[in-house]
C-alpha cells in the first residue's frame, strides 16, 4: 500500500502529533525526485531505518524550476509524489513549495533529518535549523553515482 500524500497542514495537524503521542520517532528526507532512479530508492529506504516514521518532502514544480532551471521538472509534482509514496519504508509524503525544506523542517521538527551522500553532516544546508531544536542529521543511501539530471542529459544526447 502506498504512503498517503498529505498537505502540509494535514501533516502538521494530524500526523506529527499523533505519531509523537504514540511514542514514534520521525525522520524527514526530501528531494526533487524528477526521474526516479535506484539512488532515490536506496536513499529513502536507508532513511527509513533512522526512525519509526519517514516523512518525505517532494519539491513542488515551481521550486524545481527555480533550482534546476527551465524544462524541469519533467514529471509533475503530484506524479513524483505518487512514485515516492510507493517506495517501501516511506510513511508519508508532502509536497512543499519553498526552494528549501528548512521552513518545513523547523515546524515539523523531525527527530532526524536525512540527506544523501552528496552531503556530509557539516554541509547539510538545513543543519543549523535541525540542530537548533535538538534534532540530528543522518547521511543515507549509497554513493552519489546516480542523478536525474545526468539521466535527462543522456536521453537528450541520444
PyMOL commands that set and color helices and strands:
alter all, ss='L'
color gray80, all
select helices_A, chain A and resi 8-21+38-50+61-68+77-85+102-108+127-132+148-157
alter helices_A, ss='H'
color red, helices_A
select strands_A, chain A and resi 4-6+26-31+53-59+92-96+112-116+136-140
alter strands_A, ss='S'
color yellow, strands_A
deselect
rebuild
show_as cartoon
